[in-house]
Amino acid sequence: MAEPSSRPGLSPAVLVAIVVTVLSWASSFVVIRGVGEHFGGGSLALGRLVVGAVLLGVVVLIGRRWVAPTVREWLLIAGFGAFWFAVYNFALNTAEQTIDAGTTSMIVNIGPILIAVGAGVILREGFPRWLGIGAAIAFVGVVLIGIATSSGFGDGIGLIWALVAAVTYAAGVLLQKPAIARLPAAQVTFLGAAIGAVLCLPFSGELVADLADAPPGAVWGMVYLGVVPTALAFSTWAYALGRMPAGQLGVTTYIVPPLVIVMGLLFFGEIPALLAIVGGVVCLVGVSVSRRRSVPRERDDVAVPARAENLPE
């Protein structure tokens, strides 16, 4: 059965879902940076996931569509919730304790390459030769960002956490894609958020303490993270993921870092170090190159006449 993406173009609904996802996730980097002063990485992850899981649960109840997962699907959902909701959120929040939002988003954005590699190997969506070239280019970009961050941000600890976020983001997508092949996307997203929240319960004491001390603005920021980047954006992402290949959808997120840099500048007056920006651009180039399609070589008896017809008179 052919992938939905084999159809020319994307439907307006899928395009809207992609735009909502990208804008919501871009805003999350900035909000996390803003409230990070008042919440620890674990407590912020737990608070965000509780809000998101409750809202997603309401959506599932209203929809009244529940499909019993198989054992294999439960394992996929458990991994999806553990990697993308629990570990990813904790790692991202911790990274932004020491690195600005723009730099963090550039590091995390190597995720599309990891998704493309995994999609090619695990989901059998193809493994073009440009993928290896793009991955090598992106690796150079990560090294440049690492040099920039290690010189000014706590010996690169933030870089390590951002890389963990990138890896778990990719792992979550690769586990989510086969899970929503049969199960409703809303159900899978809700279960993933709920599992992530349960795994973050050890941070309950920290969350209670942080909520007692945090100003109202920071608390509302945490609620926003649960409502928009979690409940809304993960739903629109799942909708799009069910209608196009994981590798192709993942590359759409490379617009997130430029948006985050602009937002960070507007709200905090923060701008990544010049070397980090250069590294981020190199990463984006690598992601772009990785998605190039190799043009099949034409047979000699066909290619020669075709070229001759295109020669200038």
Secondary structure, DSSP 8 states (H G I E B T S, - for coil): ---GGGSSS--HHHHHHHHHHHHHHHHHHHHHHHHTTTS-HHHHHHHHHHHHHHHHHHHHHHHT------HHHHHHHHHHIIIIIIIHHHHHHHHTTTS-HHHHHHHHTTHHHHHHHHHHHTS-S---HHHHHHHHHHHHHHHHHHHHHHTTTGGGHHHHHHHHHHHHHHHHHHHHHHHTTTS-HHHHHHHHHHHHHHHTGGGHHHHHHHHHHS-HHHHHHHHHHIIIIIIIHHHHHHHHHTTS-HHHHHHGGGGHHHHHHHHHHHHH-----HHHHHHHHHHHHHHHHHT--------HHHHHHHHHHTS--
